[in-house]
Amino acid sequence: MSKFLDFFKKSRISKRISPDDSIAYQRYSSFKRLLTSNNRSLEIIADLENIIYQDKPITFPYALRKSEELISEVFTIVESLNSLAGAKYLELFDAAGRIGDIILAELKKKKKLDETSLVLELERLSKGNENDVGGKAANLAEVYNRVHLPVPLGFAITAYACRQFLEYNNLTELIDNKLEPLDVNDTEQLIAISEEIRSQIMKAKLSDELEKAILQAAYNLKEKTGRDFRLSVRSSATSEDSEASFAGQHATVLNVREENLIQAYMEVVSSTFSPRAIFYRRKRGYRDEDVIMSVACIMMIDAKVSGVIYTVDPNDSRNFVIMISSVWGLAIGAVEGSTTTDFYRIDKENREVESAEIVTKKTQLKPDSMSGIKEEPVAEELKDKSSLNPSQIDLLVDYALRLEKHYGYALDIEWAIDQNDKLFILQARPLKRSQKFSSVVIAAKAEKKQELSIADHPILLKGGASASEGTTAGLAYVIESDHTFHHIP
């Protein structure tokens, strides 16, 4: 900021109002400069507000550049005002300097990343370690160590390890140089840059120290479990499971054998730079450097049944129900919202099931004997049977309420019941909730739903649950891969 102060010294003001020049002309010029800089300042502020209120993507370099322009214009306003007023408001230089310093310091502030172990066991962690291992791993550890509920054993490859991996392969500067000028609204460019960065990551090598630490942690875990060793390798980026959920933006590799662990780790790290992850960060105002990929490696659960719990109805502000979705096998589709599930609504006060919608479940996802996931048919006698029995529902409700009480806010919880009927919590994160009621259906605890009149129209589809309120409307296009994005008008 000193360069601004040096530039706008009182000596410059004195020269501007020298008796050798026309005083009237100098005052006119100063007034004109003041108006010009004021208008320019308002334009910059309007530009930044437009980005914020219209939810447009923004990069921190752009915000920094605009802020520097704004500060420069403010100093010109102060200088011009002092030229008009005979240097009566020199203290405004210091005020503008202080405010400018605060703004620039915030925009230039680097994310603090403590030097930690490269790998940390979940038993050693809690929610306070989010900056080291990301929200997903830290919350899973919190569930185990503080709430004392069962979770799969595992370990986290830390954010510090990720930074070391990128720096060891000289990828940090390459990534910065590729992403800084990127216009994320140019889908073709976004996909090309993403593919280039991810390709470089997948070709990179881990340092001997990092590779040894990961394999040693895997060996230790195998010794504890004493059984066939498979892992779920999940993203746990810093800022993930925060106010900006990042849900579905990063990769998870399931049913990973020990010999494939390093490859799976690099796949998850590279997913930090998938097209939608990059776009999401820009849309939410995150710097790329703020999202550093820690990776949670937890024992793979061979689920008999699994699903999701919402501790409140996300589409209704009243907190009197718990909602449970469940399927046979692995709940990948239930978590993503891409498959139909059994659905239960439970009264929060008396813990009784208010309603149960049981769907036909023709297929299920199971761990493959080699690696990865396979689809197989559901046994005929189970297709139309409830995937949860009353005692399992009771236990799920009990766990959900204990977790909600511990955290103090509504939760989105992933869970699984293994082949021995043991319930595990797989993830607990803040539940994203609707801020408004549906204009079509108004519901209350003690009254029936009131629907719009549809007597004159045939019903094509009825029921379902809102996955998102949406922000706009238009024609729907089928997207088969990221490569089809730029073909959408």
C-alpha positions as CSV (number, residue, x, y, z in Angstrom):
1,M,0.0,0.0,0.0
2,S,3.0,2.3,0.5
3,K,3.3,2.7,-3.3
4,F,-0.1,4.4,-3.3
5,L,0.9,6.7,-0.5
6,D,4.2,7.5,-2.1
7,F,2.5,8.3,-5.3
8,F,-0.1,10.6,-3.8
9,K,2.0,12.8,-1.6
10,K,1.1,16.3,-0.5
11,S,3.9,17.6,-2.7
12,R,1.9,16.5,-5.8
13,I,-1.2,18.3,-4.4
14,S,0.9,21.4,-3.9
15,K,2.2,21.3,-7.4
16,R,-1.3,21.0,-8.8
17,I,-2.4,24.2,-7.1
18,S,0.8,26.2,-7.9
19,P,0.2,29.9,-8.4
20,D,2.0,29.5,-11.8
21,D,-1.0,27.8,-13.2
22,S,-4.6,28.9,-13.6
23,I,-6.3,28.2,-10.2
24,A,-9.7,27.9,-11.9
25,Y,-8.3,25.4,-14.4
26,Q,-6.6,23.4,-11.7
27,R,-9.8,23.3,-9.6
28,Y,-11.8,22.2,-12.7
29,S,-9.3,19.5,-13.5
30,S,-9.4,18.2,-9.9
31,F,-13.1,18.2,-9.9
32,K,-13.2,16.4,-13.2
33,R,-10.8,13.7,-12.0
34,L,-12.8,13.3,-8.8
35,L,-16.0,12.7,-10.8
36,T,-14.2,10.3,-13.2
37,S,-12.7,8.2,-10.4
38,N,-15.9,8.2,-8.4
39,N,-17.8,6.9,-11.4
40,R,-15.1,4.3,-12.1
41,S,-15.3,3.2,-8.4
42,L,-19.0,2.8,-8.6
43,E,-18.6,0.7,-11.8
44,I,-16.1,-1.6,-10.1
45,I,-18.3,-2.0,-7.1
46,A,-21.4,-2.7,-9.3
47,D,-19.4,-5.3,-11.3
48,L,-18.4,-7.1,-8.1
49,E,-21.9,-6.9,-6.7
50,N,-23.3,-8.2,-10.0
51,I,-21.1,-11.3,-9.7
52,I,-22.1,-11.9,-6.1
53,Y,-25.9,-11.4,-6.5
54,Q,-26.2,-13.2,-9.8
55,D,-24.1,-16.1,-8.6
56,K,-21.6,-15.8,-11.4
57,P,-18.2,-17.6,-11.3
58,I,-15.3,-15.5,-10.1
59,T,-11.6,-16.1,-9.6
60,F,-9.6,-14.6,-6.8
61,P,-7.0,-13.1,-9.2
62,Y,-9.9,-11.2,-10.8
63,A,-11.3,-10.1,-7.4
64,L,-7.8,-9.0,-6.4
65,R,-7.2,-7.1,-9.7
66,K,-10.6,-5.3,-9.4
67,S,-9.9,-4.4,-5.7
68,E,-6.5,-2.9,-6.6
69,E,-8.2,-0.9,-9.3
70,L,-10.8,0.3,-6.8
71,I,-8.2,1.3,-4.2
72,S,-6.3,3.2,-6.8
73,E,-9.5,5.1,-7.8
74,V,-10.2,5.9,-4.2
75,F,-6.8,7.4,-3.7
76,T,-7.4,9.5,-6.8
77,I,-10.6,10.7,-5.3
78,V,-8.8,11.6,-2.0
79,E,-6.1,13.4,-3.9
80,S,-8.6,15.4,-6.1
81,L,-10.6,16.3,-3.0
82,N,-7.5,17.7,-1.3
83,S,-6.6,19.6,-4.4
84,L,-10.0,21.3,-4.3
85,A,-9.9,21.9,-0.6
86,G,-6.4,23.1,-0.1
87,A,-5.1,19.8,1.5
88,K,-7.6,20.0,4.3
89,Y,-8.3,16.2,4.3
90,L,-4.9,14.6,4.3
91,E,-6.0,12.1,7.0
92,L,-8.2,10.4,4.3
93,F,-5.0,9.1,2.7
94,D,-4.2,7.1,5.9
95,A,-7.8,5.9,6.2
96,A,-7.9,4.7,2.5
97,G,-4.5,3.0,3.1
98,R,-5.7,1.1,6.2
99,I,-8.9,-0.1,4.5
100,G,-7.0,-1.0,1.3
101,D,-4.4,-3.0,3.3
102,I,-7.1,-5.0,5.1
103,I,-8.9,-5.8,1.8
104,L,-5.7,-6.8,0.0
105,A,-4.4,-8.8,2.9
106,E,-7.6,-10.9,2.9
107,L,-7.5,-11.5,-0.8
108,K,-3.8,-12.4,-0.8
109,K,-3.9,-14.5,2.4
110,K,-2.7,-18.0,1.7
111,K,-4.5,-21.0,3.2
112,K,-2.6,-22.0,6.3
113,L,-1.6,-25.7,6.1
114,D,0.3,-27.0,9.1
115,E,3.1,-29.5,8.6
116,T,1.5,-32.8,9.8
117,S,2.2,-36.4,9.4
118,L,1.6,-37.6,5.9
119,V,-0.9,-40.2,7.1
120,L,-3.1,-40.1,10.3
121,E,-5.2,-42.9,11.7
122,L,-8.9,-42.0,12.3
123,E,-8.5,-43.1,15.9
124,R,-6.2,-40.1,16.4
125,L,-8.5,-37.5,14.9
126,S,-11.6,-35.4,15.6
127,K,-13.6,-32.6,14.0
128,G,-10.8,-30.2,15.1
129,N,-8.5,-31.8,12.4
130,E,-10.6,-30.6,9.4
131,N,-7.8,-28.4,8.2
132,D,-5.4,-31.4,8.2
133,V,-7.6,-34.2,6.8
134,G,-10.8,-32.5,5.4
135,G,-14.3,-32.5,6.7
136,K,-15.3,-36.0,5.6
137,A,-12.4,-37.8,7.5
138,A,-12.6,-35.4,10.5
139,N,-16.3,-35.9,10.9
140,L,-16.0,-39.7,10.6
141,A,-13.4,-39.6,13.3
142,E,-15.6,-37.4,15.4
143,V,-18.4,-39.9,15.2
144,Y,-16.1,-42.7,16.4
145,N,-14.0,-40.9,19.0
146,R,-16.5,-38.4,20.5
147,V,-20.0,-39.8,19.9
148,H,-18.7,-43.4,20.2
149,L,-20.7,-44.8,17.4
150,P,-19.3,-47.6,15.1
151,V,-17.5,-46.5,11.9
152,P,-15.2,-48.5,9.6
153,L,-11.6,-48.5,10.6
154,G,-9.3,-46.4,8.5
155,F,-6.8,-43.6,8.0
156,A,-6.5,-40.3,6.2
157,I,-3.8,-39.3,3.8
158,T,-3.4,-35.6,4.8
159,A,-3.7,-32.4,2.9
160,Y,-0.1,-31.8,3.7
161,A,0.7,-35.0,1.9
162,C,-1.2,-33.8,-1.1
163,R,0.7,-30.5,-1.2
164,Q,4.0,-32.4,-0.9
165,F,2.9,-34.7,-3.7
166,L,2.1,-31.8,-6.1
167,E,5.3,-29.9,-5.2
168,Y,7.5,-33.0,-5.5
169,N,6.3,-33.3,-9.1
170,N,6.5,-29.6,-9.8
171,L,2.8,-29.5,-10.5
172,T,1.7,-26.5,-8.3
173,E,3.0,-23.9,-10.7
174,L,1.7,-25.7,-13.7
175,I,-1.8,-26.0,-12.2
176,D,-1.8,-22.3,-11.2
177,N,-0.7,-21.2,-14.7
178,K,-3.4,-23.3,-16.4
179,L,-6.2,-22.3,-14.1
180,E,-5.6,-18.5,-13.6
181,P,-6.6,-17.4,-17.1
182,L,-9.3,-20.1,-17.5
183,D,-12.8,-18.9,-18.4
184,V,-15.0,-21.6,-16.8
185,N,-17.9,-20.5,-19.0
186,D,-16.0,-21.8,-22.0
187,T,-16.8,-25.5,-21.6
188,E,-14.5,-26.7,-24.3
189,Q,-11.6,-24.9,-22.7
190,L,-12.6,-26.0,-19.3
191,I,-12.6,-29.7,-20.3
192,A,-9.3,-29.4,-22.1
193,I,-7.5,-27.7,-19.2
194,S,-9.0,-30.2,-16.8
195,E,-7.9,-33.2,-18.8
196,E,-4.3,-31.8,-19.1
197,I,-4.0,-31.2,-15.4
198,R,-5.5,-34.6,-14.4
199,S,-3.2,-36.4,-17.0
200,Q,-0.1,-34.8,-15.4
201,I,-1.2,-35.9,-11.9
202,M,-1.9,-39.5,-13.0
203,K,1.6,-39.6,-14.6
204,A,3.3,-38.3,-11.5
205,K,5.2,-40.3,-8.9
206,L,4.8,-40.2,-5.1
207,S,7.9,-39.5,-3.1
208,D,9.4,-42.6,-1.4
209,E,8.5,-41.1,1.9
210,L,4.8,-40.7,1.0
211,E,4.4,-44.0,-0.7
212,K,6.0,-45.8,2.2
213,A,3.7,-44.0,4.7
214,I,0.6,-44.9,2.8
215,L,1.5,-48.6,2.4
216,Q,2.6,-48.9,6.0
217,A,-0.8,-47.5,7.1
218,A,-2.6,-50.0,4.9
219,Y,-0.5,-52.8,6.3
220,N,-1.2,-51.7,9.9
221,L,-5.0,-51.6,9.1
222,K,-4.8,-55.1,7.5
223,E,-3.1,-56.4,10.7
224,K,-5.9,-55.0,12.8
225,T,-8.8,-56.4,10.8
226,G,-7.2,-59.8,10.0
227,R,-9.4,-60.4,7.0
228,D,-9.7,-59.9,3.2
229,F,-8.4,-56.4,2.8
230,R,-10.5,-53.9,0.7
231,L,-10.7,-50.2,1.0
232,S,-13.1,-47.4,0.1
233,V,-10.9,-44.5,-1.0
234,R,-12.9,-41.3,-0.6
235,S,-12.2,-37.6,-1.2
236,S,-12.0,-35.6,2.0
237,A,-10.8,-32.2,0.6
238,T,-10.4,-29.2,2.8
239,S,-13.6,-27.2,2.6
240,E,-15.5,-30.4,1.7
241,D,-18.6,-31.0,3.9
242,S,-18.5,-27.3,4.8
243,E,-21.2,-24.6,3.9
244,A,-20.4,-25.3,0.3
245,S,-20.9,-29.0,0.3
246,F,-18.8,-30.1,-2.7
247,A,-21.1,-33.2,-2.7
248,G,-20.5,-35.3,-5.8
249,Q,-17.7,-33.0,-7.0
250,H,-14.8,-35.3,-6.2
251,A,-14.0,-39.0,-6.8
252,T,-14.6,-42.0,-4.6
253,V,-13.0,-45.4,-5.6
254,L,-14.7,-48.4,-4.0
255,N,-13.5,-51.9,-3.1
256,V,-9.8,-51.1,-3.7
257,R,-7.2,-53.8,-3.2
258,E,-3.9,-53.1,-1.4
259,E,-1.9,-53.2,-4.6
260,N,-4.2,-50.6,-6.3
261,L,-4.2,-48.2,-3.4
262,I,-1.6,-45.7,-4.8
263,Q,-3.4,-45.6,-8.1
264,A,-6.7,-45.0,-6.4
265,Y,-5.1,-42.2,-4.3
266,M,-4.0,-40.4,-7.4
267,E,-7.4,-40.8,-9.0
268,V,-9.0,-39.0,-6.1
269,V,-6.4,-36.3,-6.0
270,S,-6.8,-35.7,-9.7
271,S,-10.6,-35.3,-9.3
272,T,-9.8,-32.0,-7.6
273,F,-9.4,-30.7,-11.1
274,S,-12.4,-32.3,-12.8
275,P,-14.4,-29.9,-14.9
276,R,-17.3,-29.7,-12.5
277,A,-15.1,-29.4,-9.5
278,I,-13.2,-26.4,-11.0
279,F,-16.5,-24.8,-12.1
280,Y,-18.1,-25.4,-8.7
281,R,-15.1,-23.7,-6.9
282,R,-15.4,-20.7,-9.1
283,K,-19.1,-20.5,-8.7
284,R,-18.8,-20.6,-5.0
285,G,-16.0,-18.2,-4.8
286,Y,-13.3,-20.6,-3.6
287,R,-9.7,-20.2,-4.7
288,D,-8.2,-23.4,-6.2
289,E,-5.5,-23.4,-3.6
290,D,-8.2,-23.4,-0.8
291,V,-9.4,-26.9,-1.7
292,I,-6.5,-29.3,-1.0
293,M,-7.3,-33.0,-1.3
294,S,-7.0,-35.1,1.8
295,V,-8.0,-38.7,1.1
296,A,-9.9,-41.0,3.5
297,C,-9.1,-44.7,3.2
298,I,-11.6,-46.7,5.2
299,M,-12.5,-50.4,5.3
300,M,-15.0,-51.4,2.7
301,I,-18.3,-52.6,4.1
302,D,-20.0,-55.5,2.3
303,A,-23.4,-54.0,2.9
304,K,-26.5,-56.1,3.2
305,V,-28.5,-52.9,3.2
306,S,-27.4,-49.2,3.3
307,G,-28.7,-45.7,2.7
308,V,-29.1,-42.2,3.9
309,I,-30.7,-40.4,6.9
310,Y,-31.9,-36.8,7.0
311,T,-32.5,-35.7,10.6
312,V,-35.1,-33.2,9.3
313,D,-37.1,-32.8,6.1
314,P,-34.8,-30.7,3.9
315,N,-37.8,-29.3,2.0
316,D,-39.8,-28.3,5.1
317,S,-38.6,-26.0,7.9
318,R,-40.5,-27.9,10.6
319,N,-38.3,-30.4,12.4
320,F,-40.7,-33.1,13.4
321,V,-39.6,-36.0,11.2
322,I,-36.6,-38.1,10.4
323,M,-36.3,-39.4,6.8
324,I,-34.6,-42.7,5.9
325,S,-33.8,-44.0,2.4
326,S,-32.5,-47.5,2.0
327,V,-31.7,-50.1,-0.6
328,W,-30.3,-53.7,-0.7
329,G,-26.5,-53.7,-1.1
330,L,-24.4,-50.6,-1.5
331,A,-26.3,-47.3,-1.5
332,I,-24.4,-45.5,-4.3
333,G,-27.6,-44.7,-6.2
334,A,-29.4,-43.6,-3.0
335,V,-26.6,-41.2,-2.0
336,E,-26.5,-39.7,-5.5
337,G,-30.3,-39.6,-5.8
338,S,-30.2,-41.6,-9.0
339,T,-32.2,-44.7,-7.9
340,T,-35.5,-45.4,-6.2
341,T,-35.3,-46.4,-2.6
342,D,-37.5,-47.6,0.2
343,F,-38.5,-44.4,2.1
344,Y,-39.5,-44.0,5.7
345,R,-40.7,-41.0,7.6
346,I,-40.4,-41.3,11.4
347,D,-41.9,-39.0,14.0
348,K,-39.1,-37.4,15.9
349,E,-41.0,-37.1,19.1
350,N,-42.4,-40.6,19.6
351,R,-40.1,-42.4,17.1
352,E,-43.0,-44.1,15.4
353,V,-43.0,-44.7,11.6
354,E,-45.4,-42.2,10.1
355,S,-45.2,-43.7,6.6
356,A,-43.2,-46.3,4.7
357,E,-43.0,-46.4,0.9
358,I,-41.6,-49.8,-0.2
359,V,-40.4,-50.0,-3.9
360,T,-39.6,-52.9,-6.1
361,K,-35.8,-53.4,-5.9
362,K,-34.7,-55.5,-8.9
363,T,-31.0,-55.1,-8.7
364,Q,-28.3,-54.3,-6.1
365,L,-24.7,-53.2,-6.1
366,K,-22.1,-55.4,-4.4
367,P,-18.3,-55.4,-4.1
368,D,-16.8,-57.5,-6.8
369,S,-14.6,-60.4,-5.8
370,M,-11.6,-58.9,-7.6
371,S,-12.1,-55.1,-7.3
372,G,-14.7,-52.5,-8.0
373,I,-18.4,-52.8,-7.9
374,K,-20.8,-55.2,-9.7
375,E,-24.6,-55.2,-10.2
376,E,-26.5,-58.3,-9.4
377,P,-30.2,-59.3,-9.2
378,V,-32.0,-59.1,-5.9
379,A,-33.4,-62.4,-4.7
380,E,-37.0,-62.8,-5.7
381,E,-38.3,-63.0,-2.1
382,L,-36.5,-59.6,-1.3
383,K,-37.6,-57.5,-4.3
384,D,-40.8,-56.2,-2.7
385,K,-39.8,-56.6,0.9
386,S,-38.9,-53.7,3.2
387,S,-35.1,-53.4,3.3
388,L,-35.3,-52.4,7.0
389,N,-37.0,-54.1,9.9
390,P,-38.4,-52.2,12.9
391,S,-35.4,-52.8,15.1
392,Q,-33.0,-51.5,12.5
393,I,-35.2,-48.4,12.0
394,D,-35.2,-47.9,15.8
395,L,-31.4,-48.1,15.9
396,L,-30.9,-45.8,12.9
397,V,-33.2,-43.2,14.5
398,D,-31.3,-43.5,17.8
399,Y,-27.9,-43.0,16.1
400,A,-29.3,-40.1,14.1
401,L,-30.6,-38.3,17.1
402,R,-27.4,-38.8,19.1
403,L,-25.4,-37.4,16.2
404,E,-27.7,-34.4,15.8
405,K,-27.6,-33.7,19.5
406,H,-23.8,-33.8,19.4
407,Y,-23.4,-31.5,16.4
408,G,-26.2,-29.2,17.2
409,Y,-27.6,-29.0,13.7
410,A,-29.5,-31.0,11.0
411,L,-27.4,-33.8,9.4
412,D,-27.2,-35.8,6.2
413,I,-25.9,-39.2,7.3
414,E,-24.7,-42.2,5.2
415,W,-24.9,-45.6,6.8
416,A,-24.5,-49.3,6.1
417,I,-25.5,-52.6,7.7
418,D,-23.0,-55.4,7.0
419,Q,-23.7,-59.1,6.5
420,N,-23.5,-59.7,10.2
421,D,-26.2,-57.1,10.8
422,K,-23.9,-54.5,12.4
423,L,-24.7,-50.9,11.7
424,F,-21.9,-48.5,10.6
425,I,-21.9,-44.7,10.1
426,L,-20.1,-43.9,6.9
427,Q,-20.4,-40.1,6.8
428,A,-22.1,-37.3,8.7
429,R,-22.3,-33.8,7.2
430,P,-24.5,-30.7,7.5
431,L,-27.8,-31.1,5.7
432,K,-28.4,-28.6,3.0
433,R,-32.0,-27.3,3.5
434,S,-34.6,-25.5,1.4
435,Q,-35.1,-21.9,2.4
436,K,-38.7,-21.7,1.1
437,F,-41.8,-23.8,0.9
438,S,-43.1,-25.3,-2.3
439,S,-45.7,-23.2,-4.0
440,V,-47.5,-26.4,-5.1
441,V,-47.9,-28.3,-1.8
442,I,-48.3,-26.7,1.6
443,A,-48.0,-29.3,4.4
444,A,-48.5,-29.1,8.2
445,K,-48.2,-31.7,10.8
446,A,-51.9,-31.9,11.7
447,E,-53.4,-31.1,8.3
448,K,-53.8,-32.7,5.0
449,K,-51.7,-31.7,1.9
450,Q,-53.4,-29.0,-0.2
451,E,-52.7,-29.6,-3.9
452,L,-53.3,-27.4,-6.9
453,S,-56.3,-28.3,-9.0
454,I,-55.3,-30.7,-11.8
455,A,-58.8,-32.1,-12.6
456,D,-58.6,-31.0,-16.3
457,H,-55.1,-32.5,-16.9
458,P,-54.0,-36.2,-17.1
459,I,-51.5,-37.2,-14.4
460,L,-48.3,-38.4,-16.1
461,L,-46.2,-38.8,-13.0
462,K,-46.9,-38.4,-9.3
463,G,-44.9,-38.4,-6.1
464,G,-41.2,-38.2,-5.7
465,A,-39.0,-35.9,-3.6
466,S,-37.3,-32.6,-4.4
467,A,-33.6,-33.0,-5.1
468,S,-33.0,-29.3,-5.7
469,E,-35.2,-26.2,-5.9
470,G,-33.3,-25.1,-9.0
471,T,-32.4,-21.6,-10.2
472,T,-33.7,-21.5,-13.7
473,A,-35.8,-23.4,-16.3
474,G,-35.3,-24.5,-19.9
475,L,-35.1,-27.5,-22.3
476,A,-33.5,-30.6,-20.9
477,Y,-30.5,-32.3,-22.6
478,V,-29.1,-35.7,-22.1
479,I,-25.4,-35.5,-21.0
480,E,-23.6,-38.7,-21.6
481,S,-20.1,-37.4,-20.5
482,D,-18.2,-34.2,-19.8
483,H,-17.3,-34.1,-23.5
484,T,-20.9,-33.4,-24.5
485,F,-21.1,-30.2,-22.4
486,H,-20.0,-27.8,-25.2
487,H,-22.7,-29.2,-27.6
488,I,-25.5,-27.9,-25.3
489,P,-26.8,-24.6,-26.5
